[in-house]
Amino acid sequence: MSSSTELTEKKVFLLKSLDGVIFEVEESVAVQLEVIRELIEGDCARPFISLYNVTSEILALVIEYCKHHAETCSGGTSATIADEDLKTFDNEFMNVDENILLELCSAADYLDIKSLFELTCRTLASLIKDRTIIEVRKMFNVENDFSVVEEKAVRKEFAWAFK
Amino acid sequence: MHRHQPHPATPITDADAAFLIKRGKKRGNYSCGKCGLPKKGHNCRFTENDKDFSPASTPAAAASSTTVTDSAPVEESVALMSPRSVVRPPPPTRLRRALSFEDISVDDSVVEDVRNKIEPEMELSVDVSGSGMLPGSCLWEVLRRLPPAGLLSAARVCKGWCDITRRFWRAAEEIRLRVPSSAQIGFFGSMLQKCPGLVRLSLKMESDVDATILACIAFSCPNLQSLEIFMSGNSSNRITGDELGRLISEKRCLTSLKMEGCCNLGGFSFSSSSLSTIWLSDLHSLSKMVFNCPNLKEISLSFSRQANDRTDLTTIVDGLGRSCPKLQNIHIASVRLSHSVVLALTAANLRGLRMLSLVLGSEISDASVAAIASSYSNLELLDLSGSSISDSGIGMICNVFAETLSKLLLALCPNITSSGIQFASAQLPHLELIDCGMTICDHNSEILTDEENDEELHKTPNSKLHLAYQKLIIKHSRLKKLSLWGCSGLDALYLNCPELNDLNLNSCGNLHPGRYFNVRAAQSIILKRFL
């Protein structure tokens, strides 16, 4: 297909992050990013793919995630062991700063990696669940735009019955 | 053993609550909700994968779904994943519980999971993207994974979030809630009022239930189709038969009603043309029980085990047969089941009857089997657990149901022997499930261990002890599930069942690993605590 891929045994693609860092990824990893898969299939993946919404820090994490998933799934281990392994990996992978988590979530959405998107959404949801409203505002960098009267009304409307 | 017999119902876990929101029809978008680009002339790369996006289709979420399909009572006991259409055996410590008409597996780890399939709208993306670090579509996906409590407090974060959560509530079709003992009924009502589109409501009550809750539900949910009220802990259900009857007749869409802890019903008369499924458990001394429900297909009546239950089952079953001609599944668990109840049932001549479960009726005998066999020859499931039928009863079952029966449950039937079970497995080619728990019991050893009487052990001649033990040989091409829990009288088991994937040998104390053989299917067998 492409000249770069003929040289190596495995096809390799180059991904360029927002801040200009270029990552080399194997095809098995790259195709997990739906966006890139489409580009590959359309043969538009040369010389490199620019990802304008993702920083190098996040892209490195995303690639680590995809790599692990690709390796675990293609490995010879049985499905149940692979599942267990992925679960442990996912749990550890989510053990990051919440700002990174937010960026990972949008990156997973942008790059269209379903499993990572699901994982980050779940993790974020469980974080929100355990926090106070003020903490949630801080976490998502959201401002309280309710007036005092509105806030009172909302509090009444959405009172949790069972606390 | 256990006085309180739980309803054959899906377990709702300790998880706070969970609810599902099904796809709601939304009006047209101005720009793509997924990527935010203007929609006109735009071909979104996300759209073709929309379905995969909904968490319901991911394996994890699918496993965590507790949505109970219609006509699918599930045994509460074991929460292992098991294949569909296989009934779970009860745990050895309990008496046999009610049957599963059509089993579905339920993951107990369920449910703090909010699910829906509503696509974020354009205006939403705009609203939200300005206010936080996440793009609108991501935020939507995050928030919809919150449990109800989280969703309520998320509304107070800011206007954009408030708006999103309002939409979730409005679109909610199904809610599962655990109602703690401290719950205030007013808040409960106000929450229900947020969800005018509610179709299915499942409550796990830790607080007492009375007519106020029913009134709230009747007022807030005009389109309710399915209502489940399960009791937990020490909470009591004070709903009377009249109150429940009123709800049933007023709710014209209600098709399914499941309620536990019905000890205060007293007596009732239900009239509904929509109702097709009704499960009531912990019933006690009912003065009258009238079902004017011509479309009723499934009924499960589970009576409390108290000896002073005075319900006249014969009259009730007689009336049931007359007014509900479409019944397909009948489950009655009561110590007052008798041969005359069976005769009343067979006189009803229900043409559609496919699953029959008459549990705990020690007066049900081989004569009752003959009556059932002569009236209902198309049964797919027969559960006569706790009855007095013997091997000759099994013989009749084999003669009549050879072509149809796929599930046979005869747990706690002390009069059947290994040869009866062997005969059933040989004569019923379509069987997929056999439950013969606590049938082949070694009474000698029980007495001995109970009394710890060494002397008696020495007195008992060896030959007699050997007589008590039985062997079981089963060769069956379709059998998937075999339960022999508590068969302490069994000392050897030979199986040749290639499809078998669940074998329960709990408390088979005299069956030693060396004397158990399964040809061919050894790998797929799940051996639970080989004692």
HADDOCK unambig.tbl for C-alpha pairs under 7 A between the chains (distance, minus, plus):
assign (segid A and resid 102 and name CA) (segid B and resid 134 and name CA) 6.61 0.50 0.50
assign (segid A and resid 106 and name CA) (segid B and resid 134 and name CA) 6.31 0.50 0.50
assign (segid A and resid 106 and name CA) (segid B and resid 135 and name CA) 6.80 0.50 0.50
assign (segid A and resid 106 and name CA) (segid B and resid 138 and name CA) 6.53 0.50 0.50
assign (segid A and resid 109 and name CA) (segid B and resid 138 and name CA) 6.98 0.50 0.50
assign (segid A and resid 121 and name CA) (segid B and resid 141 and name CA) 6.50 0.50 0.50
assign (segid A and resid 121 and name CA) (segid B and resid 142 and name CA) 4.62 0.50 0.50
assign (segid A and resid 122 and name CA) (segid B and resid 142 and name CA) 6.61 0.50 0.50
assign (segid A and resid 122 and name CA) (segid B and resid 145 and name CA) 6.37 0.50 0.50
assign (segid A and resid 124 and name CA) (segid B and resid 142 and name CA) 6.44 0.50 0.50
assign (segid A and resid 125 and name CA) (segid B and resid 142 and name CA) 5.46 0.50 0.50
assign (segid A and resid 125 and name CA) (segid B and resid 143 and name CA) 6.30 0.50 0.50
assign (segid A and resid 125 and name CA) (segid B and resid 145 and name CA) 5.93 0.50 0.50
assign (segid A and resid 125 and name CA) (segid B and resid 146 and name CA) 5.54 0.50 0.50
assign (segid A and resid 129 and name CA) (segid B and resid 146 and name CA) 6.78 0.50 0.50
assign (segid A and resid 129 and name CA) (segid B and resid 150 and name CA) 4.90 0.50 0.50
assign (segid A and resid 133 and name CA) (segid B and resid 153 and name CA) 6.86 0.50 0.50
assign (segid A and resid 133 and name CA) (segid B and resid 154 and name CA) 6.97 0.50 0.50
assign (segid A and resid 133 and name CA) (segid B and resid 156 and name CA) 6.88 0.50 0.50
assign (segid A and resid 133 and name CA) (segid B and resid 157 and name CA) 5.76 0.50 0.50
assign (segid A and resid 137 and name CA) (segid B and resid 157 and name CA) 6.15 0.50 0.50
assign (segid A and resid 140 and name CA) (segid B and resid 132 and name CA) 5.47 0.50 0.50
assign (segid A and resid 140 and name CA) (segid B and resid 133 and name CA) 5.77 0.50 0.50
assign (segid A and resid 141 and name CA) (segid B and resid 132 and name CA) 5.44 0.50 0.50
assign (segid A and resid 141 and name CA) (segid B and resid 133 and name CA) 6.42 0.50 0.50
assign (segid A and resid 142 and name CA) (segid B and resid 131 and name CA) 5.45 0.50 0.50
assign (segid A and resid 142 and name CA) (segid B and resid 132 and name CA) 5.08 0.50 0.50
assign (segid A and resid 143 and name CA) (segid B and resid 158 and name CA) 6.77 0.50 0.50
assign (segid A and resid 144 and name CA) (segid B and resid 157 and name CA) 6.35 0.50 0.50
assign (segid A and resid 144 and name CA) (segid B and resid 158 and name CA) 5.15 0.50 0.50
assign (segid A and resid 145 and name CA) (segid B and resid 158 and name CA) 5.68 0.50 0.50
assign (segid A and resid 145 and name CA) (segid B and resid 159 and name CA) 6.40 0.50 0.50
assign (segid A and resid 146 and name CA) (segid B and resid 158 and name CA) 6.42 0.50 0.50
assign (segid A and resid 146 and name CA) (segid B and resid 159 and name CA) 6.63 0.50 0.50
assign (segid A and resid 154 and name CA) (segid B and resid 156 and name CA) 6.38 0.50 0.50
assign (segid A and resid 155 and name CA) (segid B and resid 156 and name CA) 6.54 0.50 0.50
assign (segid A and resid 158 and name CA) (segid B and resid 152 and name CA) 5.18 0.50 0.50
assign (segid A and resid 158 and name CA) (segid B and resid 153 and name CA) 6.80 0.50 0.50
assign (segid A and resid 158 and name CA) (segid B and resid 155 and name CA) 6.90 0.50 0.50
assign (segid A and resid 159 and name CA) (segid B and resid 152 and name CA) 6.83 0.50 0.50
assign (segid A and resid 160 and name CA) (segid B and resid 149 and name CA) 6.16 0.50 0.50
assign (segid A and resid 160 and name CA) (segid B and resid 152 and name CA) 6.36 0.50 0.50
assign (segid A and resid 161 and name CA) (segid B and resid 183 and name CA) 5.96 0.50 0.50
assign (segid A and resid 161 and name CA) (segid B and resid 184 and name CA) 6.11 0.50 0.50
assign (segid A and resid 161 and name CA) (segid B and resid 187 and name CA) 4.61 0.50 0.50
assign (segid A and resid 161 and name CA) (segid B and resid 188 and name CA) 5.82 0.50 0.50
assign (segid A and resid 162 and name CA) (segid B and resid 179 and name CA) 6.71 0.50 0.50
assign (segid A and resid 162 and name CA) (segid B and resid 180 and name CA) 6.33 0.50 0.50
assign (segid A and resid 162 and name CA) (segid B and resid 182 and name CA) 6.63 0.50 0.50
assign (segid A and resid 162 and name CA) (segid B and resid 183 and name CA) 4.77 0.50 0.50
